[in-house]
């Protein structure tokens, strides 16, 4: 029977973690992907667990029949979660109305979102929180068995959570999406309930016998504790719970900087973190613990020592993961092996400290439980203290420590909490001799002093490393020894020189906010890095940023209201505001990116100081759902889709929200990449946006690695006369001169696929939706393999050198000029050809195509 109960609790753990992951993804559609929203979901979930453990722990002591109660809870969780999509839809109707009404009040809007999370997540979390004290009430026959049984339950449930994270992150979400994942998790809840139903009937008589047992045989083997010892144990548990969630927040940032911000990286980290917790509880269940306060004290110091000893490895994570990429490049199943390598590195960092964190709850339960009649309540309240610490840890670390003190400061504060817990326990752990406690305190203090003197610089290679994720190959065999030694893969020091030191550019700015770590570096080419990935620059990305800002407005000459999603360097927004825009909203999720704008202000025309501009720090999804005004033009320039959360900005629902916020005749412009994406992924983006907008034309840079899709509900009719007037506008012409554009013909040569031809690109196939974010899981695989799409090239008449007249804009402009009695001059086309020749990529092919047009124009 016990094995059956443990199997059920394992399944419950699998389901619980799957539900938590799915809930967060479902709620993103309404409340967005800001750090505040993510923290809110996690805090409410952990708070619900705390409340449920207290409520049901007390109830099971009074009502008995724990297995029946457990089965009912599992059934209720499963049934509720099947209804969650409907409840989310109904709640969303009210949320949108309220969020729109209080749109300009950020504080009230956050409270509304928090209230929505409480409404949807608290109830099932309370039910889940009740399961552990209920089963502890069933399994613990004698008070002295509390530690062993509670530790066993905690370990098996945490192991289930590890499996649940893996199933959700690697199987159900990538392959089937949110709703099948939700159904699968609910089925596991039902399976857990079914397993214990028969056990519940057989356990009734056993429970009655247990209630009649005398506890006299237990009393002489149970140590007694004074009130200060009980208080110290609870304080230590809460501090340990705080630090545990604080470390999870901080390690998530460490992984984003070291491994890249993909959803696969975060799944690996979560699995490794919870594995340590499970292992620690399993160890405690096997030990014969006669001095729980002393062991609890030692475990707190061991957490501190474990993390301090791991800092040299943590500092080298970006370098080591780069070596792993090189070794697995081109290897069959290389991506899967790459994920396994990530897991090994994570375990090397986390296993010791998280295992020690797993000691805390079962040891404190052993200390506190003294009366079998109140066992459920005592186990429940003990778990609640741990969960309350978890809630405070995620809130304080995620929203206060990380933004104010950064990664290093956040780690130090949380290490300080574990150290403080150890010191408090050291004072009251009378189970150990005073000399032994004194020696332990001195040793722990010396270890901290040594670390403070020599080990606190470990975050510099992590925070300041720039673009290291694209280190893909080792040194060539033909290199001389000196050049070989300088290659970043040859040693950690050479890696630092390339990606952290002088060769990476002069450091100008570092800020860590609740969302990202933002670095600005460089002199001639000033670059913006977000979580070590380059996101914008004043030289290398200048052409793309200017094209994204200018091209849509040459085809939206009447546009007066503008929304720009994603600020980056601000060059795109600054370019768009060279046109006669009357008001513009800029939405950027990262406050640090906005504060870094001062380094780009001379390049973006001081766009944030423009009186026409309103700036909002928010997630684009929630902003579009709540904004009370519409726009003539929306420009979306998100980051790369392999980054976790960015895939949502390429979903059907996001494009539909954007469409709803357009005025009649409005346009939506979307930037997307073709580099480091497969043909399948690019087709997915094209097919999804094509399902929302019937009229789309594509523009590209020199090698079609950056694509601009201009979308409309109405046919886009170019006004060439208006374009000529707009090009003559001094501030527009001067801005385009930064990319050496000589005339309108050169600008129009960036048109690649016409509205009519776009439909031939879409083809049959799935869409990228919130329910199944395929792109979020395709992206990291493509990024690892360095695959690039050449799908659009096959439909590009310019690159293919089509001789006959086409419907691309330059051909249409040449025809327009001829029909208007002012044919294109040889000089204009020569200037456009020379501009194309100056480009990299397909510049030669574009120039040849323009030359064909020039010859034909002259012959006519």
DOPATI-541678 format. One line per 4 residues: their letters; for each residue x, y, z of C-alpha. Coordinates in steps of 0.001 Angstrom, whole numbers, plus 500000, padded with zeros to 6 digits. Each point is the difference from the previous one (the first is absolute). Layout:
% residues N
A	X:Y:Z ~ ...
//
This chain:
% residues 860
XXXX	500000:500000:500000 ~ 502795:502426:500883 ~ 501619:499539:496607 ~ 496691:500711:498305
XXXX	499570:503193:501997 ~ 503536:501111:499172 ~ 499399:499240:496321 ~ 496875:502159:500098
XXXX	501914:502839:501645 ~ 502697:499695:497347 ~ 497349:500402:497288 ~ 498583:502951:501901
XXXX	503448:501606:499973 ~ 500316:499442:496248 ~ 496576:501580:499444 ~ 500636:502915:502358
XXXX	503117:501191:498204 ~ 498383:499534:496607 ~ 497031:502072:501160 ~ 502273:502741:501350
XXXX	501853:500293:496681 ~ 496782:499947:497969 ~ 498255:502559:502232 ~ 502865:502432:499548
XXXX	499805:499638:496208 ~ 496217:500365:499967 ~ 500064:503122:502138 ~ 502643:501639:497816
XXXX	497289:500615:497421 ~ 498186:502298:502431 ~ 502520:501405:502442 ~ 503089:499895:497787
XXXX	503496:498664:500547 ~ 501387:502754:502217 ~ 502043:499050:503045 ~ 497155:501289:502174
XXXX	497536:497638:498310 ~ 502320:496999:500252 ~ 500764:500720:503646 ~ 496290:500440:500709
XXXX	499169:496553:498600 ~ 502778:498335:501988 ~ 499214:501907:503213 ~ 496280:499197:499845
XXXX	500763:496357:499256 ~ 502373:499674:502965 ~ 497667:502020:502211 ~ 497155:497665:499060
XXXX	502130:497019:500967 ~ 500649:501609:503396 ~ 496333:500732:500622 ~ 498882:496562:498865
XXXX	502518:498211:502200 ~ 498706:501816:503072 ~ 496286:499634:499228 ~ 500035:496351:498987
XXXX	502599:499037:502583 ~ 497596:501103:502726 ~ 496994:498492:498254 ~ 501513:496544:499596
XXXX	500764:499849:503723 ~ 496336:500631:500774 ~ 498276:498108:497210 ~ 502284:497015:499483
XXXX	499813:497870:496812 ~ 503113:501626:498487 ~ 500104:497864:496872 ~ 496433:500828:499061
XXXX	500749:503651:500555 ~ 503158:499752:497880 ~ 498148:498332:497138 ~ 497344:502713:500110
XXXX	502658:502719:499809 ~ 501689:498390:496993 ~ 496659:499620:498234 ~ 499132:503623:500739
XXXX	503330:501301:498703 ~ 499691:497981:496798 ~ 496410:501089:499378 ~ 500713:503658:500727
XXXX	502978:500075:497651 ~ 497915:498577:497173 ~ 497669:502967:500483 ~ 502839:502514:500281
XXXX	500045:501095:496314 ~ 496285:500855:500229 ~ 500482:501790:503312 ~ 502951:501879:498538
XXXX	497872:501145:497071 ~ 497217:501227:502295 ~ 502453:501737:502335 ~ 501703:501569:497013
XXXX	496816:501786:498969 ~ 499844:501844:503298 ~ 503756:500512:500171 ~ 500187:501708:496609
XXXX	497265:502463:500947 ~ 501644:500883:503317 ~ 503526:500147:498579 ~ 498830:502333:497232
XXXX	498254:502278:502494 ~ 503088:500263:502246 ~ 502505:499836:497139 ~ 502088:502991:501078
XXXX	500136:498886:503663 ~ 502830:497476:500107 ~ 499547:499150:503665 ~ 496281:499304:499649
XXXX	500586:497981:496836 ~ 502505:497792:501824 ~ 497533:499509:502844 ~ 497329:498960:497489
XXXX	502379:497476:498455 ~ 500933:498702:503440 ~ 496324:499676:500843 ~ 499448:498039:496797
XXXX	502797:497593:500923 ~ 498535:499529:503478 ~ 496567:499351:498516 ~ 501234:497293:497640
XXXX	502985:498414:501737 ~ 499383:500195:503749 ~ 497215:497407:500221 ~ 501827:497081:498311
XXXX	503235:500948:501780 ~ 498196:499772:503359 ~ 498755:496540:499073 ~ 503498:498902:498993
XXXX	501432:501379:503246 ~ 497718:497772:502026 ~ 501261:496734:498520 ~ 503279:499701:501921
XXXX	498690:500400:503585 ~ 497067:497736:499147 ~ 502234:497158:498835 ~ 502388:500602:502896
XXXX	497030:499479:502304 ~ 499343:496676:498320 ~ 503583:498697:499904 ~ 501305:501032:503414
XXXX	499045:497274:502485 ~ 502252:501275:502745 ~ 501233:503496:500712 ~ 503597:498810:499865
XXXX	499440:499007:496355 ~ 499064:503551:498971 ~ 503352:500939:498501 ~ 500364:496817:497984
XXXX	496503:500029:498547 ~ 499810:503751:499366 ~ 503431:499957:498362 ~ 498972:497045:497870
XXXX	496814:501767:498890 ~ 501845:503242:499266 ~ 502683:498157:498034 ~ 497584:497963:497889
XXXX	497801:503014:499279 ~ 503034:502113:499048 ~ 501239:497200:497759 ~ 496598:500076:498329
XXXX	500451:503746:499502 ~ 503324:499326:498245 ~ 498307:497561:497657 ~ 497080:502401:499488
XXXX	502356:502810:499019 ~ 501700:497701:497505 ~ 496745:498705:498516 ~ 498549:503498:499625
XXXX	503194:501681:498798 ~ 501300:497335:497636 ~ 496955:498027:498891 ~ 496447:501253:500367
XXXX	500469:503757:499547 ~ 502345:499812:496974 ~ 498062:497227:498271 ~ 496390:500591:500977
XXXX	499649:503397:501645 ~ 498315:501377:503090 ~ 496569:498382:499963 ~ 501107:496400:499430
XXXX	502605:500571:502740 ~ 497257:501195:502321 ~ 497876:496938:499199 ~ 502981:497684:500549
XXXX	500730:501568:503399 ~ 496342:499723:501025 ~ 499994:496352:498931 ~ 502940:499437:502370
XXXX	497961:501607:502801 ~ 497165:497588:499248 ~ 502433:497071:499893 ~ 501399:500975:503410
XXXX	496470:500137:501417 ~ 499120:496613:498520 ~ 503089:498390:501552 ~ 499028:500976:503536
XXXX	496250:499335:499852 ~ 500366:496285:500711 ~ 502684:500754:502576 ~ 497575:502392:501706
XXXX	497506:497217:500693 ~ 502645:497653:501360 ~ 501554:502753:502099 ~ 496832:500826:501973
XXXX	500475:497326:502660 ~ 503723:500650:500194 ~ 499417:503676:500634 ~ 497574:499180:502820
XXXX	502581:497732:501612 ~ 502667:502692:499692 ~ 497776:502562:501676 ~ 499545:497604:502952
XXXX	503716:499369:500398 ~ 501656:501342:503078 ~ 502923:502287:499423 ~ 501732:498984:503234
XXXX	502500:497776:498206 ~ 501092:502983:497917 ~ 500409:502520:502785 ~ 503240:498671:501472
XXXX	501813:500054:496630 ~ 498887:503493:498963 ~ 502293:502842:501031 ~ 498420:503071:501495
XXXX	500680:503470:498669 ~ 499664:503381:501627 ~ 497978:502802:498458 ~ 503120:501822:498670
XXXX	501010:496816:498163 ~ 496587:499658:498361 ~ 500080:503659:499008 ~ 503556:499699:498661
XXXX	499024:496968:497906 ~ 497029:501829:498468 ~ 502051:503141:499327 ~ 502724:497908:498377
XXXX	497422:498217:497848 ~ 498458:503277:498827 ~ 503433:501468:499244 ~ 500982:496830:498162
XXXX	496749:500136:498005 ~ 500656:503654:499176 ~ 503512:499223:498817 ~ 498900:496959:497990
XXXX	497661:502022:497803 ~ 502472:502872:499953 ~ 502651:497672:498613 ~ 497558:498704:497392
XXXX	499377:503558:498786 ~ 503724:500788:499948 ~ 501065:496745:498354 ~ 497366:500636:497331
XXXX	501808:503258:499168 ~ 503381:498242:500164 ~ 498752:497390:497529 ~ 498557:502670:497688
XXXX	503376:501734:499868 ~ 502042:496813:499671 ~ 497874:497637:497924 ~ 497661:502423:498245
XXXX	496431:500886:500938 ~ 498290:497062:498319 ~ 497095:498154:501569 ~ 502044:496784:499806
XXXX	502749:501538:502152 ~ 497511:501011:502672 ~ 498397:496526:499986 ~ 503413:498387:500508
XXXX	500769:502354:502888 ~ 496648:499382:501704 ~ 500392:496236:499740 ~ 503497:500130:501495
XXXX	498934:502327:502810 ~ 497080:497814:501083 ~ 502126:496855:499606 ~ 502242:501270:502775
XXXX	497012:500721:502259 ~ 498682:496483:499371 ~ 503384:498422:500660 ~ 500422:501901:503259
XXXX	496632:498841:501300 ~ 500734:496435:498918 ~ 503278:500063:501938 ~ 498256:501269:503136
XXXX	497408:497222:499689 ~ 502802:497419:500108 ~ 502013:501450:502869 ~ 499535:499207:503664
XXXX	499889:503602:501165 ~ 500378:500365:503751 ~ 501171:503644:499911 ~ 497700:501772:497502
XXXX	500840:503544:501134 ~ 503706:499354:499571 ~ 499516:498407:496568 ~ 497722:502856:498958
XXXX	502664:502470:501124 ~ 502674:498188:498016 ~ 497826:499870:496905 ~ 499584:503790:500011
XXXX	503755:500554:500151 ~ 500455:497326:497325 ~ 497688:501942:497646 ~ 502217:503047:500425
XXXX	503181:497967:499519 ~ 498556:498176:497009 ~ 499182:503183:498109 ~ 503294:501674:500941
XXXX	501956:496979:498777 ~ 497973:499991:496782 ~ 500761:503624:499101 ~ 503123:499197:497902
XXXX	497875:497598:497967 ~ 497122:502503:499806 ~ 502436:502584:498684 ~ 501090:497590:497247
XXXX	496563:498806:498917 ~ 499872:502186:496846 ~ 503437:498759:498966 ~ 499264:496337:500712
XXXX	496688:500042:498167 ~ 501823:501507:497016 ~ 502466:497107:499985 ~ 497068:497606:500146
XXXX	498388:501674:496976 ~ 503226:499643:498033 ~ 500356:496313:500848 ~ 496389:499168:499121
XXXX	499779:502074:496833 ~ 498843:497760:497152 ~ 499643:496949:502261 ~ 496893:497842:499626
XXXX	497553:500821:502809 ~ 502377:502813:500888 ~ 497269:502223:501412 ~ 498787:497296:502384
XXXX	503585:499353:501120 ~ 500436:503744:500394 ~ 497019:500113:502370 ~ 501436:497057:501929
XXXX	503304:501866:500284 ~ 498139:503028:501326 ~ 498364:497773:502597 ~ 503364:498633:501142
XXXX	501381:503525:500380 ~ 496905:501087:501920 ~ 500248:496987:502296 ~ 503664:500721:500624
XXXX	499024:503469:501216 ~ 496751:499191:501792 ~ 500130:496461:501332 ~ 501752:500651:503326
XXXX	498125:503163:501052 ~ 496570:498825:498837 ~ 500468:496595:501630 ~ 500726:501770:503261
XXXX	496955:502224:499509 ~ 497958:496802:499706 ~ 500927:499097:503584 ~ 498127:502903:501565
XXXX	496304:499155:499828 ~ 500100:496358:501197 ~ 502441:500838:502815 ~ 497849:502842:501313
XXXX	496939:497751:499727 ~ 501832:497462:502179 ~ 500760:502703:502561 ~ 496479:501435:500131
XXXX	497721:496953:499929 ~ 499398:498820:503578 ~ 496355:498997:500059 ~ 498582:497414:497637
XXXX	496516:501484:500283 ~ 501295:503271:498474 ~ 502419:498473:497538 ~ 498242:501285:496867
XXXX	499760:503527:501354 ~ 503609:500026:501126 ~ 501371:498652:496715 ~ 497736:502407:498114
XXXX	501083:503056:501972 ~ 503642:498963:499676 ~ 499645:499780:496241 ~ 498195:503347:500036
XXXX	502975:501721:501608 ~ 502227:498613:497273 ~ 497550:501137:497306 ~ 499631:503465:501562
XXXX	503768:500300:499778 ~ 499736:498913:496357 ~ 497452:502741:499267 ~ 502124:502703:501616
XXXX	503119:498659:498305 ~ 498582:500241:496496 ~ 498416:503411:500628 ~ 502950:501658:501724
XXXX	502753:498445:497890 ~ 498229:500379:496669 ~ 498619:503491:500451 ~ 502392:501646:502471
XXXX	503359:498273:500433 ~ 500753:499199:496384 ~ 499135:503483:498668 ~ 501692:501856:502862
XXXX	502987:497811:500892 ~ 500413:497914:496866 ~ 500896:496348:499632 ~ 502961:500145:502376
XXXX	498210:502018:502683 ~ 496943:497800:499761 ~ 502087:496886:500568 ~ 501733:501592:502969
XXXX	496727:500961:501685 ~ 498575:496512:499584 ~ 503243:498415:501171 ~ 499742:502335:502955
XXXX	496568:498604:500844 ~ 501324:496432:499990 ~ 502991:501096:502075 ~ 497694:501817:502439
XXXX	497796:496907:500273 ~ 503066:497919:500784 ~ 501144:502477:502665 ~ 496561:500085:501653
XXXX	499947:496215:500127 ~ 503567:499954:501271 ~ 498851:501873:503092 ~ 497205:497564:500864
XXXX	501316:496637:498723 ~ 500744:498684:503478 ~ 500106:496475:498554 ~ 503634:500746:499081
XXXX	502773:500949:502407 ~ 500727:503700:500402 ~ 503567:499597:498760 ~ 498784:498258:496848
XXXX	497486:502749:499318 ~ 502658:502626:500575 ~ 502396:498290:497622 ~ 497262:499754:497355
XXXX	499213:503699:500361 ~ 503654:500986:499699 ~ 500519:497755:496962 ~ 496904:501378:498258
XXXX	501066:503581:500735 ~ 503521:499383:498693 ~ 498613:498471:496794 ~ 497814:503058:499450
XXXX	502950:502310:500727 ~ 502193:498190:497468 ~ 497253:500225:497396 ~ 499456:503698:500752
XXXX	503721:500638:499530 ~ 500631:498011:496837 ~ 496832:498662:498413 ~ 497539:502821:499430
XXXX	501001:500882:496424 ~ 498516:496871:498465 ~ 497041:501762:498352 ~ 502091:502232:497707
XXXX	500562:497362:497262 ~ 496295:499156:500175 ~ 498578:503521:500006 ~ 502418:501598:497548
XXXX	500363:497181:497452 ~ 498656:501213:496645 ~ 498863:497858:497078 ~ 501812:496932:501329
XXXX	497047:497790:499010 ~ 501244:500139:496412 ~ 503371:498392:500736 ~ 499565:496967:497750
XXXX	503424:498755:498902 ~ 503431:499377:501391 ~ 503282:501399:498644 ~ 500987:498981:496497
XXXX	502769:497412:499803 ~ 502130:502315:497828 ~ 500207:502751:502625 ~ 503363:500737:501520
XXXX	500387:499298:503751 ~ 499528:503643:500969 ~ 496785:500372:497987 ~ 498831:496635:501306
XXXX	500486:501190:503590 ~ 497954:503135:499277 ~ 497002:498032:498719 ~ 497179:500231:502571
XXXX	499559:496231:500173 ~ 503656:499388:500898 ~ 499710:501112:503637 ~ 497734:501829:502415
XXXX	502383:502961:500019 ~ 499934:500247:496200 ~ 496204:499721:500105 ~ 499820:502893:502457
XXXX	502272:502121:497828 ~ 497681:499423:497025 ~ 496572:500294:501578 ~ 500547:501881:503266
XXXX	503233:501969:499694 ~ 501299:502706:497665 ~ 499372:498051:496804 ~ 496266:499985:500812
XXXX	499903:503799:500020 ~ 500055:502745:502602 ~ 497409:499489:502745 ~ 497601:502894:500316
XXXX	497043:498730:501989 ~ 498803:497076:502091 ~ 496618:499752:501672 ~ 498089:497010:501267
XXXX	496248:500446:500203 ~ 497269:497512:500851 ~ 499869:498806:496374 ~ 503492:500147:498525
XXXX	503651:500839:500421 ~ 500758:502838:497598 ~ 503503:500950:498859 ~ 501080:502777:497644
XXXX	503506:499968:498562 ~ 502062:501306:497100 ~ 501234:503332:498686 ~ 499481:500362:496247
XXXX	497426:497207:499959 ~ 498017:500293:503225 ~ 498169:496750:500691 ~ 497118:499046:502291
XXXX	500136:496518:501533 ~ 497054:498444:501810 ~ 500893:496884:502011 ~ 503280:499857:498045
XXXX	498213:499981:496610 ~ 500519:502969:497640 ~ 496658:501721:499409 ~ 500899:503327:498372
XXXX	502946:502140:498913 ~ 500906:503278:498374 ~ 501924:498464:497066 ~ 499581:496251:499431
XXXX	496188:500071:500365 ~ 499510:503542:498719 ~ 498652:499048:496567 ~ 497326:497687:501412
XXXX	498901:502450:502677 ~ 499678:502863:497512 ~ 498107:497872:497487 ~ 497555:498799:502677
XXXX	499363:503602:501008 ~ 499778:501607:496545 ~ 498620:497466:497492 ~ 496538:499550:501597
XXXX	499474:503761:500016 ~ 500782:500360:496305 ~ 497024:497701:499459 ~ 497902:501614:502779
XXXX	500335:503649:499016 ~ 496860:501010:501900 ~ 501087:498365:503257 ~ 499957:502385:502939
XXXX	499804:497674:503024 ~ 502688:497414:500653 ~ 500731:497120:502365 ~ 503523:498545:500174
XXXX	500387:496659:501806 ~ 503529:499469:501259 ~ 502269:503006:500517 ~ 503497:498517:499684
XXXX	502338:502802:498941 ~ 497037:502243:499130 ~ 501306:500465:496462 ~ 496856:498470:498485
XXXX	497689:502269:501995 ~ 502219:502995:499290 ~ 499905:499236:496272 ~ 496208:499699:499986
XXXX	499696:503348:501749 ~ 501885:501712:497157 ~ 496630:499691:498254 ~ 496978:502212:500860
XXXX	498843:497887:502949 ~ 497823:501877:502479 ~ 500152:497539:502916 ~ 501963:496827:500687
XXXX	499949:497357:502719 ~ 503103:497915:500728 ~ 499595:496728:501912 ~ 503089:498409:501537
XXXX	499931:497217:502591 ~ 503433:500745:501502 ~ 500553:503204:502024 ~ 503759:499518:499656
XXXX	499750:500193:496206 ~ 498240:503337:500323 ~ 502621:501286:502430 ~ 502733:498918:497583
XXXX	498470:502265:497363 ~ 502295:502889:500939 ~ 502851:498218:498196 ~ 497952:499900:496803
XXXX	498275:503377:500280 ~ 502323:501694:497487 ~ 499190:497219:497524 ~ 496221:499849:500534
XXXX	499324:503766:499953 ~ 499400:500004:503782 ~ 496740:498211:499351 ~ 499076:499511:503655
XXXX	500122:503785:500478 ~ 497666:500601:497059 ~ 496774:501653:501321 ~ 497957:497823:497636
XXXX	501166:496819:501741 ~ 498442:498098:502903 ~ 502054:497133:501445 ~ 498494:496938:501666
XXXX	501935:497329:501881 ~ 497825:496988:499336 ~ 499619:496766:498098 ~ 498716:500525:496463
XXXX	497266:497377:500314 ~ 498370:501487:503081 ~ 500533:503531:498647 ~ 498144:499271:496753
XXXX	497186:498329:501893 ~ 499428:502999:502263 ~ 501054:503133:498085 ~ 496924:502220:499526
XXXX	501104:501543:496679 ~ 500734:498813:496499 ~ 502803:500800:497577 ~ 500658:500700:496361
XXXX	503206:497967:500114 ~ 501339:497370:502396 ~ 503665:498976:499691 ~ 500992:496806:501831
XXXX	503730:499406:500305 ~ 500385:497214:502585 ~ 503118:498076:500899 ~ 500922:496642:498472
XXXX	497293:497344:500288 ~ 502301:497439:501644 ~ 499889:502181:503122 ~ 497379:498736:502474
XXXX	496818:502052:499829 ~ 500801:501705:496693 ~ 498186:497321:498019 ~ 496749:501377:501423
XXXX	500565:503161:497935 ~ 499759:497867:496859 ~ 496718:498280:500890 ~ 496628:500164:498331
XXXX	498482:501638:503074 ~ 502644:502717:500136 ~ 499496:500860:496333 ~ 496218:500059:500552
XXXX	500419:502375:502951 ~ 502195:502239:497858 ~ 497419:499968:497213 ~ 497264:501044:502441
XXXX	502039:503036:501056 ~ 500431:501305:496441 ~ 497934:502846:498642 ~ 498224:499477:496695
XXXX	502682:499820:497330 ~ 502675:499461:502654 ~ 503143:497930:499516 ~ 501865:497484:502134
XXXX	503758:499597:499434 ~ 501803:496954:501367 ~ 503735:499338:500079 ~ 501107:496384:500004
XXXX	503245:498188:499284 ~ 500860:497211:497599 ~ 503477:499374:501429 ~ 500218:497236:502616
XXXX	496512:498844:499017 ~ 498975:497103:497795 ~ 497749:500272:496932 ~ 497291:498355:502087
XXXX	500222:502709:502674 ~ 499971:502840:497468 ~ 497019:498469:498222 ~ 498256:499731:503361
XXXX	500388:503751:500581 ~ 498891:500827:496448 ~ 497024:497642:500163 ~ 498878:501341:503400
XXXX	500111:503668:499081 ~ 498434:499201:496619 ~ 497018:498446:501784 ~ 499254:503362:501653
XXXX	500834:502562:497312 ~ 498868:499443:496396 ~ 502467:502486:498489 ~ 503709:499684:500795
XXXX	503177:501087:498245 ~ 503507:499013:501053 ~ 503144:502125:500094 ~ 503509:498791:500767
XXXX	503537:501102:500711 ~ 503027:499166:497848 ~ 499976:496243:500686 ~ 496346:499520:500965
XXXX	501003:499064:503543 ~ 497763:502794:501333 ~ 496472:500190:498627 ~ 497365:502711:500411
XXXX	496404:498900:499404 ~ 497632:502911:499328 ~ 496449:498816:500620 ~ 496588:501500:499378
XXXX	496333:499082:499882 ~ 499691:502012:496776 ~ 502021:499827:496821 ~ 503176:502056:500407
XXXX	500104:502442:497092 ~ 503316:501874:499756 ~ 499776:503741:499435 ~ 503238:500597:498105
XXXX	499439:503733:499752 ~ 499510:500174:503746 ~ 503077:497822:500520 ~ 502097:502402:497953
XXXX	498773:502916:502071 ~ 500687:498105:503209 ~ 503516:499088:498846 ~ 500692:503679:499342
XXXX	499055:500782:503617 ~ 503340:501126:501444 ~ 499902:498110:503291 ~ 498974:496778:498218
XXXX	502626:500304:497283 ~ 502768:500817:502471 ~ 499082:497053:502183 ~ 500031:497590:497047
XXXX	503352:501428:498947 ~ 501476:498189:503011 ~ 499593:496772:498018 ~ 501265:501710:496826
XXXX	496600:499921:498275 ~ 500290:502391:497046 ~ 496393:500065:498758 ~ 496544:498476:500183
XXXX	500904:497314:497448 ~ 502692:498655:502292 ~ 497530:499863:502896 ~ 497413:498159:497893
XXXX	502616:497457:498933 ~ 499547:498469:503471 ~ 496533:498770:498999 ~ 500133:496241:499517
XXXX	496540:498403:499894 ~ 496816:501692:498785 ~ 496551:499693:501545 ~ 498843:497782:497165
XXXX	502997:497683:500205 ~ 499934:499764:503815 ~ 497143:497482:499937 ~ 502252:497500:498219
XXXX	502370:500035:503018 ~ 497461:498970:502611 ~ 498971:496490:498990 ~ 498143:497512:502186
XXXX	501140:499270:503517 ~ 499580:500872:503675 ~ 499935:503477:501530 ~ 501954:501399:502917
XXXX	497444:500578:502747 ~ 499949:500688:503718 ~ 498548:496526:500362 ~ 502973:498495:498169
XXXX	503033:502266:499767 ~ 501903:497920:497486 ~ 502498:502761:499216 ~ 501199:500208:503605
XXXX	501164:496387:499769 ~ 501219:500072:496380 ~ 502155:503080:500617 ~ 502531:498567:502488
XXXX	500603:496935:497831 ~ 500657:502167:496958 ~ 502233:502316:502020 ~ 502088:497076:501233
XXXX	500371:498559:496508 ~ 500676:503436:498430 ~ 497427:499162:497361 ~ 498874:502873:497806
XXXX	497008:500169:497719 ~ 500261:500706:496276 ~ 496294:499511:499483 ~ 499163:503595:499025
XXXX	502830:500141:497453 ~ 498139:497473:497884 ~ 497167:502489:499518 ~ 502126:503139:499618
XXXX	500020:501173:496353 ~ 502826:502467:500674 ~ 502499:497457:501282 ~ 498925:497439:497415
XXXX	500669:502588:497313 ~ 496587:499873:498327 ~ 500323:501971:496773 ~ 496334:500665:499206
XXXX	498125:502723:501827 ~ 498832:498973:503470 ~ 497676:501468:502613 ~ 502741:500950:502467
XXXX	499946:503678:500911 ~ 503069:501064:498042 ~ 498558:498593:496764 ~ 496691:501676:500755
XXXX	501771:503273:500763 ~ 501885:499856:496690 ~ 496678:499400:498201 ~ 498354:502831:501941
XXXX	502747:502414:499027 ~ 499767:499006:496360 ~ 496210:500382:499992 ~ 500167:503412:501683
XXXX	502290:501396:497301 ~ 503069:500139:502241 ~ 501844:496756:499257 ~ 502689:498739:502337
XXXX	503380:501433:499094 ~ 503132:497972:499516 ~ 501557:501948:502858 ~ 497289:499037:502487
XXXX	500253:496321:499185 ~ 503806:500146:499988 ~ 499925:501494:503501 ~ 497640:497242:501110
XXXX	502260:497384:498406 ~ 503090:501391:501720 ~ 498139:499977:503301 ~ 499185:496321:499449
XXXX	503622:499234:499108 ~ 501090:501486:503310 ~ 497881:497481:501864 ~ 501133:496616:501220
XXXX	497973:496841:499513 ~ 497997:500143:496785 ~ 501207:503480:499117 ~ 501599:498816:496757
XXXX	496820:498225:498877 ~ 497855:503030:500861 ~ 502372:502311:498124 ~ 499894:497738:496933
XXXX	496191:500013:500060 ~ 499922:503806:500239 ~ 502437:500217:497095 ~ 497599:497915:497904
XXXX	497255:502495:500840 ~ 502231:502907:499073 ~ 500843:498494:496613 ~ 496348:499252:499283
XXXX	498920:503505:501063 ~ 502567:501590:497685 ~ 499051:497769:497083 ~ 496372:500999:500397
//
